[in-house]
């Protein structure tokens, strides 16, 4: 049988709490076995989420420290090259094609800097391009709007309602989500009009029992931890912090944390928790299953956001080794780019070298474009 434990810090000792909450009889029923499995799965998901957050928090300052100065140096060189080419075009000695090639390179350099907020570079880009960056944005928004309206089957309204392509995309995804929710509600309403099967009635009763069990645990914790009933200021502060955890867990329907808090404040020992679980094992298992589904989605979301933040492909494994290797790759790439651009700036003042450089840059850009295009197939 589980034994009574005292947790000085329920967050730091959640693994111990999980052990205390498990059924440990020699012969467990299928329901008790399922409860144990979901208990462990829920805890493992919570640990993986915390590990993913810690991984991002640990590497974020490292990426900034190592890459930030290199990116600043690269951007300064890009700006210097764009301005130098612009000044060089004011003089003669270049063919019409070479002038067009130089303008194309200026646009390429200036656009990257303009997207980082450099207004002077946006003006420089627009001075050398037939299509301004604002017009390009509007065109991209029109294309996005047409694609999303085709998916939605309805209008997204005036483009001016959206500040960017990203904002329009987010609004479209929100409409899709709302539509899916409305369809689910409609199906549930239609289903509710039919006579419920025995299984459906049992499922509804289990949900009610689960809600009742959650409320019971919550009320016990509120009664024991309410800070207004505490005269000692230090104890009041401790209970205020614990009540915040209780309220957060209840809002999330997080049974595991609520049970851990019960153990922490000694409202329940392992044997009492096990007894409660035997009486309401199906209801409590339903709560754990529900929470595991939420945590699974949360884990997937934080993994995808972390991969996107560090500019890793969505299929890359998220771990310290991957991030370290990616950091080294980006650092080396930036150092190589800085070295190459420094040499280019030293070379291009010679007209003969400039003409050769223009040809090589356009070939390089075309090769990179072909590589990027191949990545989609």
Beta strands, then each sheet from edge to edge (+ up, - down):
end
